[in-house]
Amino acid sequence: MLIPRRFPSPTPSAPLRALALLLLALALLGGCASRYFRDAGPPPTEPVRTELAGLRWQEYWTGIIFNGDKVGFSRLAVHVAPDAPGHYVIESEASLLFRLLGFEKTVQMRSEDVVDADLTLVRFRYWHNLDGNALEVRGERHDGALRTTILTGGRSSERRLQPDGPVYPASALTLMPVIRGLAVGREYRYQIYSGETQSLLDVHQTVEGYEQSELFPGKAFKVRTVASGHRATTWIDAHGRPQLELALNGVIISALETPTEAKRYLALAALNKRDTLIDFSLVRPDRPLDRPRSIRRLRVSLAGAPQAPPDGPGQRCTAESGNWVCELLAGAVEPASAVEASARYLQSSVTVPADTRAIRDAVLRIVGTEQDPRKQIDMILQWIQANIRRMPVDVFSALDVLERREAECQGHAYLYAALARSLGIPTRVVNGLAYSEAADGFLYHSWAESYLDDGWHAVDPTFGQPVADATHLKLIEGESISDLLPLLDWVGKVRITVLEQG
């Protein structure tokens, strides 16, 4: 099915992937306490500590609520490794189902971490599926380093990561304070490997209190987790089970449930007609914009911005009265040296595999013998418009888009960047906000910037624009999930006032 033509709009793809996948790794986002929690009196006199061999449970299930809607479940289980004496296996799985632009979206994750008794990572294997597109990550600890293999779109990429010390799996985040000891005031710092971002993250956990609440039975230790600047608050009972977790200032909730309760969401999600992510991520300005794709100049004020938006082609922001005022100009160029551009933005990556045979063959069919980079860019954009459907389908790489011939804005940006880089045109993927006529507001969106002889130019493959219109507000640059983490600080917080347009 094709999306009706009234929907050639930016979709919240970047926060979708980051929110969904990081949530499945126990959320690592900003949590908060509220009036629903109260002091539970004196905590146990001795730290509550349990070894993996002595856990009083084998598995637990949680239901996941996003912005008021139940959207999924997760399961975590621990058992002795049958083929490795002294080792344990942490199995986890999660599934999300919700609606976006009237279409059902599915996110599924399954992982298997083999760990030592102290939760140190030995080897791992992760499987992710976004709307039918698959990613597998596997690896092992070897000589103090992590050797990983990432498989997606029929392509394999090898990476070697060097942690500062012992490294633990993301699935162990709620187990770590249980193994090391739950006692108010204790702090733990360590590194985890995140299969969702394929990167190492620094973690700081603090046992902040001993509380009770109407939201869970009995008493529990309140544990604050901070990773890469993002926070989650978890209440862990004396058996080492997470009774409740709040993330993204309470927008994401994970609560302990029975298996039957956790999986009931499948029936509920089928009846849920809300576009959950759009409801949450839409930034509606003080007044609508007329003919946004034709706007050449826009001046806006941003309130609630967590940091200054970066400069870019035609984008300059200054601080005024506690807000950021941004001047956006279509067609402006950001000067840069060719050496600076080529050093990084011609490389292949997992998401932008510019050196693959499939990408090289495709771009040769598209541009033929044309040598002018500007004309090549126009030809790539025209081909994408004619051959890649705009659908709310998430992908892991440009190869997924090339094979399925459908994607949302992020997939369009990945494919454009891969085709352009394979021609020797330095290109970077950027993420931010762009105006949607269908939603009457700004939605999170991905586009690209390509380097030509005079500097960087903003290009929007989703809209087929060799010159991106002035409603594009760049917030971050990057093409991997780890690059997108800072975007989570913006979602649900920023407000926009239109000052001038032309």
Secondary structure as GFF3:
##gff-version 3
##sequence-region A 1 502
A	DSSP	alpha_helix	13	24	.	.	.	ID=ss1
A	DSSP	beta_strand	37	39	.	.	.	ID=ss2
A	DSSP	three_ten_helix	52	54	.	.	.	ID=ss3
A	DSSP	beta_strand	59	66	.	.	.	ID=ss4
A	DSSP	beta_strand	69	80	.	.	.	ID=ss5
A	DSSP	beta_strand	88	100	.	.	.	ID=ss6
A	DSSP	beta_strand	103	115	.	.	.	ID=ss7
A	DSSP	beta_strand	121	130	.	.	.	ID=ss8
A	DSSP	beta_strand	133	142	.	.	.	ID=ss9
A	DSSP	beta_strand	145	152	.	.	.	ID=ss10
A	DSSP	beta_strand	155	161	.	.	.	ID=ss11
A	DSSP	beta_strand	167	169	.	.	.	ID=ss12
A	DSSP	three_ten_helix	170	172	.	.	.	ID=ss13
A	DSSP	alpha_helix	176	180	.	.	.	ID=ss14
A	DSSP	beta_strand	187	194	.	.	.	ID=ss15
A	DSSP	beta_strand	199	213	.	.	.	ID=ss16
A	DSSP	beta_strand	216	227	.	.	.	ID=ss17
A	DSSP	beta_strand	230	236	.	.	.	ID=ss18
A	DSSP	beta_strand	242	247	.	.	.	ID=ss19
A	DSSP	beta_strand	252	257	.	.	.	ID=ss20
A	DSSP	alpha_helix	259	263	.	.	.	ID=ss21
A	DSSP	alpha_helix	265	271	.	.	.	ID=ss22
A	DSSP	alpha_helix	276	281	.	.	.	ID=ss23
A	DSSP	three_ten_helix	292	294	.	.	.	ID=ss24
A	DSSP	beta_strand	297	303	.	.	.	ID=ss25
A	DSSP	beta_strand	315	320	.	.	.	ID=ss26
A	DSSP	beta_strand	323	329	.	.	.	ID=ss27
A	DSSP	alpha_helix	338	345	.	.	.	ID=ss28
A	DSSP	alpha_helix	357	367	.	.	.	ID=ss29
A	DSSP	alpha_helix	373	387	.	.	.	ID=ss30
A	DSSP	beta_strand	389	390	.	.	.	ID=ss31
A	DSSP	alpha_helix	398	404	.	.	.	ID=ss32
A	DSSP	beta_strand	406	407	.	.	.	ID=ss33
A	DSSP	alpha_helix	409	422	.	.	.	ID=ss34
A	DSSP	beta_strand	427	436	.	.	.	ID=ss35
A	DSSP	beta_strand	441	452	.	.	.	ID=ss36
A	DSSP	beta_strand	455	459	.	.	.	ID=ss37
A	DSSP	beta_strand	473	477	.	.	.	ID=ss38
A	DSSP	alpha_helix	481	484	.	.	.	ID=ss39
A	DSSP	three_ten_helix	485	489	.	.	.	ID=ss40
A	DSSP	beta_strand	495	501	.	.	.	ID=ss41
###
